[in-house]
Amino acid sequence: MKKIITTALLLCCFLVGFGTIANLNGKWTGTLKTDGDDEYPLLYNFKIDGDQLSGTAKTPKGDLPINDGKIVGDTFKFNVVISGMEVDHSGRFYGDSVGVDISLGDARSHAKLIRTE
């Protein structure tokens, strides 16, 4: 009986977590600020399918695909290839916002995204 209750509770926690991250679907925007005080607009269109994250990132080069997107709990990671350079992203979904860390080589920045739709 104890095993059944424990299994049911774990399953409920998993389903609640999955339902929450599914709300990541849609358009998110923010601003990336660099150490040199430069600002770059960010716009992502996320699509969730199970534990896979896909979609597009708007860049000065146009809309680029999100690659290798993975979701674990309320965290995610993916990359976008811009001019042959792989820009890694990792983040956490907070429900009404997203925190994302962006890295290219040794350069790292953090941005907050909010839903646009």
NUDONU-251698 format. One line per 5 residues: number of its first residue (from 1); their letters; for each residue x, y, z of C-alpha. Coordinates in nm, 4 decimals. Each point is the difference from the previous one (the first is absolute). Layout:
BEGIN
NUM) a) X,Y,Z ~ ...
This chain:
BEGIN
1) mkkii) 0.0000,0.0000,0.0000 ~ 0.2866,0.2350,0.0886 ~ 0.1635,-0.0619,-0.3408 ~ -0.3253,0.0732,-0.1820 ~ -0.0482,0.3315,0.1836
6) ttall) 0.3640,0.1009,-0.0596 ~ -0.0255,-0.0860,-0.3698 ~ -0.3260,0.1929,-0.0350 ~ 0.1517,0.3075,0.1688 ~ 0.3075,-0.0096,-0.2239
11) lccfl) -0.2179,-0.0347,-0.3081 ~ -0.2101,0.3004,0.1058 ~ 0.3137,0.2099,0.0547 ~ 0.1279,-0.0969,-0.3449 ~ -0.3294,0.0853,-0.1697
16) vgfgt) -0.0227,0.3376,0.1764 ~ 0.3580,0.0808,-0.1044 ~ -0.0688,-0.1060,-0.3581 ~ -0.3155,0.2113,-0.0157 ~ 0.1881,0.3017,0.1317
21) ianln) 0.2868,-0.0170,-0.2508 ~ -0.2521,-0.0455,-0.2827 ~ -0.0988,0.3619,0.0743 ~ 0.3413,0.0981,-0.1392 ~ -0.1588,-0.0304,-0.3467
26) gkwtg) -0.0267,0.3332,-0.1778 ~ 0.1896,0.3223,-0.0564 ~ 0.2378,0.1417,0.2612 ~ 0.1953,0.3251,-0.0146 ~ 0.2745,0.1698,0.1997
31) tlktd) 0.3206,0.1989,-0.0263 ~ 0.3536,-0.1329,0.0170 ~ 0.2359,0.2470,0.1693 ~ 0.3730,-0.0500,-0.0451 ~ 0.2862,0.1084,0.2254
36) gddey) 0.0699,0.2794,-0.2487 ~ -0.3510,0.1427,0.0620 ~ -0.1199,-0.1098,-0.3439 ~ -0.3607,-0.1216,-0.0188 ~ -0.1425,-0.2542,-0.2423
41) pllyn) -0.3691,-0.0855,-0.0339 ~ -0.0902,-0.3658,0.0483 ~ -0.3053,-0.1720,-0.1455 ~ -0.0631,-0.3739,0.0190 ~ -0.2938,-0.2072,-0.1193
46) fkidg) 0.0110,-0.3179,0.2102 ~ -0.1764,-0.3246,-0.0881 ~ -0.0185,-0.2866,0.2484 ~ -0.0511,-0.3645,-0.0944 ~ 0.0482,-0.2264,0.3027
51) dqlsg) 0.3554,0.0623,0.1207 ~ 0.1060,0.1583,-0.3297 ~ 0.0302,0.3762,-0.0527 ~ -0.0012,0.1444,-0.3511 ~ -0.1054,0.3210,-0.1683
56) taktp) 0.1829,0.3071,-0.1248 ~ 0.2178,0.2849,0.1222 ~ -0.0260,0.3388,-0.1706 ~ 0.3458,0.1374,-0.0836 ~ 0.1378,0.2777,-0.2203
61) kgdlp) 0.0522,-0.2806,-0.2551 ~ -0.3719,-0.0895,0.0125 ~ -0.1858,-0.2816,0.1775 ~ 0.2335,-0.2880,0.0813 ~ -0.0993,-0.3465,0.1240
66) indgk) 0.0466,-0.1080,0.3589 ~ 0.2235,-0.3098,0.0001 ~ 0.0488,-0.2874,0.2459 ~ -0.2723,0.1269,0.2349 ~ -0.0521,-0.2080,0.3147
71) ivgdt) -0.2237,0.0470,0.3037 ~ 0.0660,-0.1452,0.3453 ~ -0.2558,0.1010,0.2620 ~ -0.0318,0.3789,-0.0152 ~ 0.3413,0.0499,-0.1651
76) fkfnv) 0.0947,-0.0117,-0.3644 ~ 0.2956,0.0336,-0.2353 ~ 0.0481,0.0543,-0.3719 ~ 0.2298,0.1695,-0.2476 ~ -0.0322,0.2291,-0.2975
81) visgm) 0.2620,0.0102,-0.2769 ~ 0.0777,0.3567,-0.1125 ~ 0.2589,0.0512,-0.2752 ~ 0.1441,-0.3452,0.0694 ~ 0.0322,0.0649,0.3745
86) evdhs) -0.1991,-0.2092,0.2476 ~ -0.1642,0.2205,0.2642 ~ -0.0996,-0.2110,0.3008 ~ -0.3074,0.0816,0.2079 ~ -0.1104,-0.1446,0.3314
91) grfyg) -0.2890,0.1186,0.2073 ~ -0.2740,-0.0446,0.2520 ~ -0.3743,0.0489,-0.0441 ~ -0.1674,0.1926,0.2841 ~ -0.3575,0.0080,-0.1325
96) dsvgv) -0.0272,0.3705,-0.0800 ~ 0.3646,0.0447,-0.1039 ~ 0.3045,-0.1873,-0.1229 ~ 0.3589,0.0451,0.1159 ~ 0.2487,-0.0877,-0.2724
101) dislg) 0.3796,-0.0205,0.0032 ~ 0.1602,0.0517,-0.3392 ~ 0.3599,-0.0951,-0.0730 ~ 0.2317,0.0245,-0.2966 ~ 0.3465,-0.1313,0.0806
106) darsh) 0.1097,0.1661,0.3248 ~ -0.2554,0.2826,-0.0267 ~ -0.3071,-0.0520,0.2169 ~ -0.3091,0.2145,0.0575 ~ -0.3333,-0.0336,0.1775
111) aklir) -0.3384,0.1306,-0.1138 ~ -0.3575,-0.0055,0.1223 ~ -0.2704,-0.0801,-0.2553 ~ -0.3705,0.0780,0.0256 ~ -0.2869,-0.1403,-0.2043
116) te) -0.1169,0.2129,-0.2926 ~ -0.3032,-0.2104,-0.0946
